[in-house]
Structure formats: C-alpha cells, structure tokens
Amino acid sequence: MSDHVRSEDGVAPESRSGGASALKGLAFLLAVGVVAAGLAMFVLTQRSEEGPKVVLEVSPPITVNVTAIDVQETYQTDEKFTGLVDSRRRSQLGFTSGGRVRELAVDLGDVVAQGDRLASLDMRALSAQLAAANARLVEAEAGSVLATTTADRQVALAAKGHVSPQVADEARAQANTAAARIDAARAEVQALRVQMALATIEAPFSGVITARLVDEGAIAAPGQAVFELVEHDQLEAKIGLSAEAAARLEPGQTYRLITDRGPVEAHLRTLTGVIDANSRTIAAVFDLPSSAPVQPGEVIRLSVRTVEPERGVWVPVSALTERERGLWSVYVARSEGSDWLAQPDTVEVIHAAGEEVYVRGGLRDGDRVILDGLHRLTPGQRVAPVEVRIAVSDRSDG
C-alpha cells in the first residue's frame, strides 16, 4: 500500500485547502480597494475648483453693563472719630466733717431731684454745742448791755468832773469789748449751724444715684464719698479729633453724631485746643439733646469730611481687574465704526471707600466703564454696552 492518500479525483487534500485560502485573500484585497475608491470619490466631490470650503463663524458681541463717568478735580473722604457719651455733671457726694451716719434716704438707682435730702449724720453732739453757743451769746449780750450803761454813766460823771477822763475811757473800752464778745458768740452759733447743715447731704442737681459707698452706722471721714450722683438728663459726648479735623469744626455749630441706635444732632460746645500727650488728639465736647436715645458710657462717632485735590474718578470696585505687578485696570467700551470694543485702561487706586474706589489714569469724561463680567473679556473684544445708572456716594468735589 502507498504512503500518500489521494482523493477520488486524484488531488491530494493539502493542495485543495491551499488554493481556497489564496482565493479568500484576493477577495479581501478587492473589497478594501473598492472601499478606498469610494472614499476618494466622496472627497473629490466635496472639493470645488477653487479648493476646499472653510466656514468662518464670527462670535456675537458680549452684552455688558456700562456707566458714563465724570472726571473730578478733587475727591472727598470721610474720616471717622470715636468717643463716649457721658453725663455733663457727675459728683462724689460726702460730708465735710466726720461723724456717724444716722440715715441714708436713697439707694442705688434712685432718681432724685435737686435739693432732695440724701443722707445725714448723728447731730446730737452738734446740737449740744449749738445750745452752749447760744447760751454764750445771751451772756455776751447781757454783758454788753451792762458795759454800755456803765460807760455812759462814767462819761457823764467825767463831764462834771466827778471822775477822771481815764475812768471814762476804761468804761468805753469795756463796752466795746462786750460788743465784740457778742459778735464772736454769734459767729460761733452760725458756724455750728453751718456744720449741722453740712451734716445732711442734699442733691446738688437732679440725677440718678449710681453708687452707695457706706451704710447706716458707719463712721464717715471728712470728705469720704457716700454717694455718686450722675446727671441723667444733661448728656455730652467727648470725642478725640486729629488737629486737622478739629480745625474744620466751629464751636456753636450743630453736627451729626452716629450712635448704635441712629444719628443724633449735637451742639459743639467747645474744643480744648490742646493736644493730649497720650492720645495725640484734641477733645471736642458736644451737648446732646435730652431726647437723644443714648445712655452714659455708649460709644458715639463723628464723621469729618475732607476735600483732597486729586484729579480722578469714582468707580465701583466691581469695575477693577488686577494686572501684573500689582497694577489695576478698568475696561472701557469704546466705539470703532459700527462696533463697540472693550479696551483696558491702566489706573491707580487713590482711595477706597466701601464698594467704591477713587482712581486716576487715562480715563476721560464720558467714557463708558464696564461694570461687571470682566472675567469674560479680552482686550479688543466686541461688546454690546447697556447703559445703567449706579448710586455713587456724595463724594463729588461740588
């Protein structure tokens, strides 16, 4: 038997399978060629005689809010100073002479009127001294009557030559001495009465008791404070100002002060005119109206307006965009033909006040400053400006 197996048609199986693979490869190449030809025809049909068509689209302008500016020759700033509300009168009340406290008629927080009795000392010793002084006064008056009568008699006898002039002179001297004793006794009585009056504390003005420092039965030393009385219906504000700000105020005029509860119209009573060594300020004292809704100890503020000579313009903070090296710029919408273009102008910030800044640079009257959306802008970009009015603080030079 032969080693090679043949098919019925006499062709070996290996030769038949190789031919089939070659036919399949040829068919694949023909298919790829047809696809490539089709793509080439499609590209050629899309080309014109002038070359490929390129579609250029122009982006629409960005809508921005703008406001027309006015250049100023000066600008105004508000310098704020702080002070405290205080009572116009505040007194530490005590006794001029020492003694035992007999009575305290008021307590902490009581409202008193001028002349009200507040406290008193034990006056039994003073009463006894006054009684003795009155007795000495009566004795002096009686002695004076006798001395005067004796002197008159001696003068009459001397005129008749019954006594020497020396005796008459001595009688007159004794009468004068007796009269002087009366004056001394009366002065002693008056002094004791004054001491008794000062042994009672009376309110020197209307106010409120803010402190009680002793109790009944205590021995009060001369001049020791017993009560603190604060005038509650006559308030004043003391505010420290710089010398420049103080020079712009005029005593006698009315100024608006600001409290936590609103503005208060106050009368400038005086300026000390002396710079305090510690605070480096000049004290301004304002009289507050009785209707002012403030209490002693509250903080109060004064705003002083200053005019600075500097050409520039106020713009909102939102109109600023930061540039390199710490510079700032604002975008201005400027007309070029039928288009509006965003052009940056470099500016220098002179003063900031809240949401506004005063800047100087190349801005001109009537320039339309772009207020917002600066992050979307590039120099020379087309924009569609919309004019708006903004509320600018009254810091103009007029």
LUMRO-279021 format. One line per field, with one value per residue (C-alpha): residue in three letters; x negated, y, z; residue number from 1. Coordinates in steps of 0.02 Angstrom, whole numbers, plus 50000, padded with zeros to 5 digits. Layout:
LUMRO-279021
resn (ALA, ...) .
x (X, ...) .
y (Y, ...) .
z (Z, ...) .
resi (NUM, ...) .
//
This chain:
LUMRO-279021
resn (MET, SER, ASP, HIS, VAL, ARG, SER, GLU, ASP, GLY, VAL, ALA, PRO, GLU, SER, ARG, SER, GLY, GLY, ALA, SER, ALA, LEU, LYS, GLY, LEU, ALA, PHE, LEU, LEU, ALA, VAL, GLY, VAL, VAL, ALA, ALA, GLY, LEU, ALA, MET, PHE, VAL, LEU, THR, GLN, ARG, SER, GLU, GLU, GLY, PRO, LYS, VAL, VAL, LEU, GLU, VAL, SER, PRO, PRO, ILE, THR, VAL, ASN, VAL, THR, ALA, ILE, ASP, VAL, GLN, GLU, THR, TYR, GLN, THR, ASP, GLU, LYS, PHE, THR, GLY, LEU, VAL, ASP, SER, ARG, ARG, ARG, SER, GLN, LEU, GLY, PHE, THR, SER, GLY, GLY, ARG, VAL, ARG, GLU, LEU, ALA, VAL, ASP, LEU, GLY, ASP, VAL, VAL, ALA, GLN, GLY, ASP, ARG, LEU, ALA, SER, LEU, ASP, MET, ARG, ALA, LEU, SER, ALA, GLN, LEU, ALA, ALA, ALA, ASN, ALA, ARG, LEU, VAL, GLU, ALA, GLU, ALA, GLY, SER, VAL, LEU, ALA, THR, THR, THR, ALA, ASP, ARG, GLN, VAL, ALA, LEU, ALA, ALA, LYS, GLY, HIS, VAL, SER, PRO, GLN, VAL, ALA, ASP, GLU, ALA, ARG, ALA, GLN, ALA, ASN, THR, ALA, ALA, ALA, ARG, ILE, ASP, ALA, ALA, ARG, ALA, GLU, VAL, GLN, ALA, LEU, ARG, VAL, GLN, MET, ALA, LEU, ALA, THR, ILE, GLU, ALA, PRO, PHE, SER, GLY, VAL, ILE, THR, ALA, ARG, LEU, VAL, ASP, GLU, GLY, ALA, ILE, ALA, ALA, PRO, GLY, GLN, ALA, VAL, PHE, GLU, LEU, VAL, GLU, HIS, ASP, GLN, LEU, GLU, ALA, LYS, ILE, GLY, LEU, SER, ALA, GLU, ALA, ALA, ALA, ARG, LEU, GLU, PRO, GLY, GLN, THR, TYR, ARG, LEU, ILE, THR, ASP, ARG, GLY, PRO, VAL, GLU, ALA, HIS, LEU, ARG, THR, LEU, THR, GLY, VAL, ILE, ASP, ALA, ASN, SER, ARG, THR, ILE, ALA, ALA, VAL, PHE, ASP, LEU, PRO, SER, SER, ALA, PRO, VAL, GLN, PRO, GLY, GLU, VAL, ILE, ARG, LEU, SER, VAL, ARG, THR, VAL, GLU, PRO, GLU, ARG, GLY, VAL, TRP, VAL, PRO, VAL, SER, ALA, LEU, THR, GLU, ARG, GLU, ARG, GLY, LEU, TRP, SER, VAL, TYR, VAL, ALA, ARG, SER, GLU, GLY, SER, ASP, TRP, LEU, ALA, GLN, PRO, ASP, THR, VAL, GLU, VAL, ILE, HIS, ALA, ALA, GLY, GLU, GLU, VAL, TYR, VAL, ARG, GLY, GLY, LEU, ARG, ASP, GLY, ASP, ARG, VAL, ILE, LEU, ASP, GLY, LEU, HIS, ARG, LEU, THR, PRO, GLY, GLN, ARG, VAL, ALA, PRO, VAL, GLU, VAL, ARG, ILE, ALA, VAL, SER, ASP, ARG, SER, ASP, GLY) .
x (50000, 49936, 49896, 49994, 50182, 50266, 50445, 50554, 50509, 50326, 50287, 50211, 50314, 50171, 50165, 50352, 50352, 50207, 50297, 50452, 50352, 50274, 50445, 50508, 50358, 50385, 50568, 50523, 50400, 50529, 50655, 50530, 50490, 50674, 50698, 50543, 50601, 50770, 50694, 50582, 50730, 50827, 50682, 50663, 50847, 50832, 50694, 50727, 50618, 50555, 50506, 50585, 50726, 50688, 50834, 50784, 50908, 50895, 50945, 51081, 51034, 51047, 51181, 51104, 51169, 51081, 51095, 51032, 50905, 50866, 50686, 50665, 50529, 50547, 50620, 50693, 50658, 50747, 50631, 50717, 50678, 50746, 50790, 50901, 51065, 51051, 51153, 51119, 51107, 51050, 51017, 50949, 51054, 50993, 50991, 50869, 50846, 50834, 50966, 51080, 51201, 51375, 51483, 51471, 51629, 51594, 51519, 51428, 51527, 51644, 51686, 51677, 51717, 51610, 51622, 51680, 51607, 51497, 51410, 51374, 51254, 51291, 51304, 51330, 51156, 51178, 51347, 51269, 51128, 51255, 51355, 51196, 51150, 51323, 51304, 51137, 51217, 51353, 51218, 51118, 51271, 51311, 51131, 51133, 51289, 51209, 51044, 51131, 51234, 51080, 50983, 51122, 51127, 50939, 50935, 51071, 50977, 50815, 50902, 50949, 50775, 50828, 50715, 50557, 50561, 50459, 50602, 50721, 50603, 50587, 50777, 50794, 50661, 50753, 50914, 50827, 50753, 50925, 50994, 50852, 50896, 51071, 51001, 50890, 51035, 51145, 51009, 50989, 51176, 51176, 51029, 51117, 51274, 51173, 51095, 51268, 51324, 51172, 51210, 51350, 51314, 51432, 51435, 51343, 51432, 51560, 51493, 51480, 51385, 51255, 51159, 51188, 51023, 51068, 51207, 51300, 51198, 51030, 50908, 50884, 50720, 50719, 50733, 50766, 50883, 51053, 51148, 51109, 51237, 51244, 51347, 51458, 51549, 51397, 51279, 51123, 51008, 50819, 50730, 50543, 50500, 50343, 50279, 50326, 50505, 50526, 50476, 50626, 50753, 50831, 50896, 51078, 51124, 51229, 51154, 51224, 51156, 51187, 51237, 51284, 51466, 51456, 51397, 51404, 51393, 51271, 51212, 51023, 50992, 50804, 50637, 50497, 50369, 50234, 50164, 50169, 49996, 50059, 50191, 50118, 50294, 50392, 50551, 50715, 50862, 51038, 51201, 51329, 51516, 51618, 51718, 51562, 51583, 51415, 51350, 51188, 51048, 51110, 50994, 51028, 50944, 50913, 50875, 50772, 50768, 50603, 50575, 50416, 50351, 50328, 50394, 50484, 50650, 50755, 50791, 50867, 50746, 50825, 50755, 50574, 50471, 50297, 50149, 49970, 49850, 49991, 50068, 50255, 50357, 50537, 50618, 50696, 50820, 50759, 50843, 50746, 50855, 51011, 50933, 50902, 50737, 50679, 50516, 50420, 50353, 50221, 50271, 50201, 50311, 50301, 50434, 50557, 50724, 50837, 50890, 50813, 50635, 50562, 50439, 50330, 50265, 50310, 50498, 50592, 50759, 50899, 50800, 50914, 50837, 50887, 50957, 50958, 50917, 50734, 50679, 50760, 50669, 50508, 50431, 50517, 50665, 50831, 50961, 51141, 51147, 51305, 51309, 51355, 51358, 51267, 51287, 51124, 51097, 51094, 50906, 50901, 50799, 50955) .
y (50000, 50175, 50305, 50451, 50454, 50529, 50581, 50504, 50640, 50607, 50775, 50774, 50859, 50979, 51056, 51087, 51186, 51298, 51356, 51405, 51518, 51611, 51646, 51716, 51835, 51901, 51935, 52036, 52145, 52181, 52234, 52353, 52431, 52463, 52550, 52658, 52708, 52756, 52867, 52951, 52990, 53063, 53180, 53235, 53276, 53390, 53496, 53640, 53708, 53843, 53719, 53658, 53759, 53831, 53901, 54052, 54099, 54271, 54260, 54383, 54529, 54505, 54609, 54713, 54845, 55013, 55183, 55352, 55432, 55612, 55659, 55764, 55882, 55838, 55699, 55693, 55570, 55540, 55524, 55443, 55477, 55386, 55448, 55412, 55480, 55547, 55647, 55832, 55827, 55684, 55708, 55608, 55666, 55659, 55752, 55895, 55840, 55664, 55578, 55429, 55403, 55411, 55395, 55354, 55416, 55345, 55190, 55136, 55175, 55302, 55457, 55615, 55798, 55947, 55986, 55812, 55752, 55601, 55563, 55637, 55616, 55594, 55777, 55758, 55823, 55970, 56009, 56016, 56127, 56241, 56256, 56304, 56431, 56509, 56523, 56611, 56729, 56775, 56801, 56911, 57015, 57040, 57089, 57211, 57298, 57319, 57379, 57505, 57575, 57590, 57678, 57805, 57842, 57864, 57982, 58090, 58095, 58139, 58284, 58353, 58324, 58191, 58057, 58068, 58052, 57893, 57806, 57857, 57792, 57625, 57608, 57641, 57509, 57381, 57418, 57391, 57228, 57168, 57209, 57109, 56961, 56967, 56959, 56812, 56718, 56748, 56686, 56528, 56497, 56524, 56405, 56268, 56294, 56276, 56116, 56048, 56093, 56007, 55853, 55825, 55783, 55863, 55830, 55973, 55933, 55812, 55642, 55459, 55376, 55265, 55211, 55196, 55179, 55173, 55105, 55171, 55171, 55187, 55322, 55433, 55526, 55707, 55711, 55524, 55485, 55419, 55426, 55452, 55559, 55568, 55694, 55591, 55723, 55827, 55719, 55763, 55674, 55687, 55641, 55648, 55725, 55749, 55927, 55937, 55878, 55992, 56142, 56110, 56117, 56275, 56288, 56337, 56239, 56081, 55918, 55745, 55609, 55424, 55302, 55119, 55175, 55303, 55482, 55621, 55808, 55880, 56056, 56080, 56168, 56182, 56121, 56106, 56162, 56064, 55900, 55761, 55690, 55510, 55503, 55642, 55709, 55867, 55842, 55905, 55918, 55906, 55941, 55806, 55843, 55772, 55670, 55580, 55390, 55364, 55323, 55369, 55254, 55222, 55238, 55384, 55431, 55587, 55588, 55735, 55765, 55810, 55876, 55812, 55895, 55747, 55725, 55561, 55471, 55361, 55186, 55031, 54900, 54776, 54877, 54842, 54699, 54658, 54663, 54607, 54687, 54748, 54864, 54885, 54921, 54955, 54905, 55044, 55014, 55122, 55141, 55095, 55109, 55007, 54902, 54928, 54858, 54825, 54919, 54909, 55068, 55057, 55154, 55189, 55170, 55329, 55298, 55161, 55189, 55038, 54974, 55121, 55172, 55335, 55305, 55408, 55362, 55388, 55392, 55536, 55621, 55519, 55355, 55206, 55098, 54915, 54869, 54679, 54519, 54566, 54384, 54357, 54499, 54509, 54669, 54719, 54602, 54655, 54703, 54764, 54900, 54927, 55097, 55087, 55215, 55174, 55254, 55340, 55414, 55603, 55620, 55738, 55896, 56003) .
z (50000, 49955, 50099, 50013, 50018, 49865, 49838, 49708, 49582, 49608, 49702, 49872, 50014, 50061, 49887, 49886, 50054, 49999, 49845, 49942, 50059, 49915, 49839, 50004, 50020, 49845, 49881, 50039, 49945, 49811, 49945, 50027, 49859, 49822, 49991, 49965, 49793, 49859, 49994, 49865, 49754, 49902, 49948, 49767, 49753, 49907, 49829, 49713, 49578, 49700, 49833, 49997, 50075, 50253, 50355, 50466, 50606, 50694, 50878, 50933, 51048, 51238, 51324, 51465, 51586, 51571, 51652, 51592, 51708, 51757, 51795, 51953, 52009, 52194, 52297, 52471, 52610, 52773, 52923, 53072, 53255, 53407, 53581, 53730, 53796, 53973, 54095, 54096, 54287, 54396, 54582, 54727, 54875, 55055, 55222, 55254, 55434, 55503, 55604, 55622, 55477, 55550, 55393, 55207, 55123, 54948, 54872, 54716, 54558, 54637, 54536, 54640, 54613, 54656, 54842, 54896, 55063, 55032, 55198, 55369, 55516, 55700, 55756, 55943, 55984, 55866, 55942, 56116, 56053, 55971, 56133, 56227, 56095, 56106, 56295, 56274, 56151, 56277, 56409, 56293, 56250, 56435, 56475, 56330, 56396, 56568, 56496, 56384, 56529, 56640, 56505, 56478, 56665, 56679, 56531, 56612, 56778, 56691, 56605, 56777, 56845, 56968, 56890, 56790, 56600, 56621, 56708, 56570, 56437, 56526, 56536, 56349, 56312, 56416, 56322, 56155, 56218, 56270, 56097, 56018, 56128, 56054, 55878, 55923, 56005, 55854, 55737, 55841, 55833, 55646, 55622, 55718, 55617, 55457, 55524, 55561, 55386, 55311, 55414, 55289, 55106, 54980, 54793, 54707, 54543, 54476, 54428, 54471, 54613, 54531, 54687, 54876, 54966, 55152, 55262, 55413, 55572, 55484, 55537, 55386, 55374, 55317, 55128, 55111, 54966, 55019, 54853, 54670, 54581, 54391, 54294, 54180, 54077, 54025, 53922, 53825, 53703, 53713, 53552, 53517, 53348, 53248, 53240, 53056, 53087, 53239, 53134, 53021, 53163, 53233, 53413, 53420, 53264, 53255, 53192, 53162, 53275, 53247, 53385, 53380, 53384, 53246, 53212, 53341, 53307, 53435, 53477, 53482, 53648, 53645, 53579, 53706, 53578, 53669, 53600, 53729, 53757, 53763, 53626, 53517, 53493, 53532, 53633, 53561, 53682, 53612, 53705, 53668, 53666, 53809, 53683, 53618, 53633, 53719, 53891, 53980, 53927, 53749, 53601, 53484, 53318, 53217, 53030, 52966, 52779, 52696, 52519, 52434, 52273, 52154, 51977, 51955, 51954, 52069, 52002, 52083, 52149, 52027, 51881, 51934, 51866, 51928, 51812, 51831, 51956, 52068, 51939, 51909, 51754, 51704, 51541, 51438, 51296, 51151, 50981, 50824, 50670, 50697, 50836, 51020, 51083, 51262, 51291, 51457, 51538, 51675, 51833, 52005, 52159, 52264, 52395, 52438, 52525, 52544, 52373, 52280, 52236, 52175, 52034, 51919, 51747, 51565, 51588, 51505, 51533, 51457, 51450, 51471, 51605, 51602, 51772, 51778, 51687, 51668, 51678, 51506, 51419, 51322, 51251, 51090, 51113, 51035, 51165, 51168, 51302, 51405, 51493, 51678, 51818, 51979, 52151, 52191, 52365, 52382, 52371, 52224, 52226, 52220) .
resi (1, 2, 3, 4, 5, 6, 7, 8, 9, 10, 11, 12, 13, 14, 15, 16, 17, 18, 19, 20, 21, 22, 23, 24, 25, 26, 27, 28, 29, 30, 31, 32, 33, 34, 35, 36, 37, 38, 39, 40, 41, 42, 43, 44, 45, 46, 47, 48, 49, 50, 51, 52, 53, 54, 55, 56, 57, 58, 59, 60, 61, 62, 63, 64, 65, 66, 67, 68, 69, 70, 71, 72, 73, 74, 75, 76, 77, 78, 79, 80, 81, 82, 83, 84, 85, 86, 87, 88, 89, 90, 91, 92, 93, 94, 95, 96, 97, 98, 99, 100, 101, 102, 103, 104, 105, 106, 107, 108, 109, 110, 111, 112, 113, 114, 115, 116, 117, 118, 119, 120, 121, 122, 123, 124, 125, 126, 127, 128, 129, 130, 131, 132, 133, 134, 135, 136, 137, 138, 139, 140, 141, 142, 143, 144, 145, 146, 147, 148, 149, 150, 151, 152, 153, 154, 155, 156, 157, 158, 159, 160, 161, 162, 163, 164, 165, 166, 167, 168, 169, 170, 171, 172, 173, 174, 175, 176, 177, 178, 179, 180, 181, 182, 183, 184, 185, 186, 187, 188, 189, 190, 191, 192, 193, 194, 195, 196, 197, 198, 199, 200, 201, 202, 203, 204, 205, 206, 207, 208, 209, 210, 211, 212, 213, 214, 215, 216, 217, 218, 219, 220, 221, 222, 223, 224, 225, 226, 227, 228, 229, 230, 231, 232, 233, 234, 235, 236, 237, 238, 239, 240, 241, 242, 243, 244, 245, 246, 247, 248, 249, 250, 251, 252, 253, 254, 255, 256, 257, 258, 259, 260, 261, 262, 263, 264, 265, 266, 267, 268, 269, 270, 271, 272, 273, 274, 275, 276, 277, 278, 279, 280, 281, 282, 283, 284, 285, 286, 287, 288, 289, 290, 291, 292, 293, 294, 295, 296, 297, 298, 299, 300, 301, 302, 303, 304, 305, 306, 307, 308, 309, 310, 311, 312, 313, 314, 315, 316, 317, 318, 319, 320, 321, 322, 323, 324, 325, 326, 327, 328, 329, 330, 331, 332, 333, 334, 335, 336, 337, 338, 339, 340, 341, 342, 343, 344, 345, 346, 347, 348, 349, 350, 351, 352, 353, 354, 355, 356, 357, 358, 359, 360, 361, 362, 363, 364, 365, 366, 367, 368, 369, 370, 371, 372, 373, 374, 375, 376, 377, 378, 379, 380, 381, 382, 383, 384, 385, 386, 387, 388, 389, 390, 391, 392, 393, 394, 395, 396, 397, 398) .
//
